[in-house]
């Protein structure tokens, strides 16, 4: 995300399965591990392709915590 644009804070609610999936995604990353908020931002940006012309083909499965290609 470009630092020259103002950021908007969002409040999002996730159920236990989604939290486990986010935590599993975080656990697969090296140190320093992202916070849950950073992880959700990375997942959204990656899926939307906000920082790239080509959106990611990886969609996280919030049910299993695995990445689906």
N, C-alpha and C positions, 0 to 999 in steps of 0.2 A: 504494500500500500504506500502510496506516495505520502511523504511527510508534509508536503506543502498543502494537502487537503485536510480540512478539519475532520476529526473522527467523531463518530456517533456511538454512544454507549447503548447496548441492548441488554435487556434482561431476558434470558431464555431459560425455560424449565425443561429438564430432562428426567426421564424415569430411570429406575435402577439399571435396567438393561443397557440403556444408552450411556450411562455413567461408566458401567463396567467396560463397554466397548471403547469409550474415550480413554479410560485408564489403560486398557490393553494397548491401544495405539501409542500412548505416551511411553509405556514400558518398552516398546520395540525401538525407541530412539535412544541414541547415545547421550552422554552427559555434555552439557547441561540439558536435562530433560525439560520440555516445555511445561508450563502450568496448564491446567485445564482450559483456561481462557485462551492462552496462546495456541493450544492444540486445536480448539474449535476454530479459531481464526485461520490457522494453517490449512485445516481441512476445507473450510469454505472457500478460501482463496484458491487453493489447489483445484477444487472442483469447478469453480467459476472461471478460473484462468484470469483472474483480475490482474496478475502481474505478468501475464504472458499472452501472446496472441493465440496460443493453442491451449484450450482447456485440458486439464488432466483427464486421462482415461481411467484413473483409479477412483473408485467410489467406495468410501468406507461402508461396511455393513454394520449398522448400529445394533443389529441383533447378535451377530457373532463376534464383532470386534476385529474381524479379518478384512483385509483390503480385497476388493473384487475388481478384477481387470476385465 
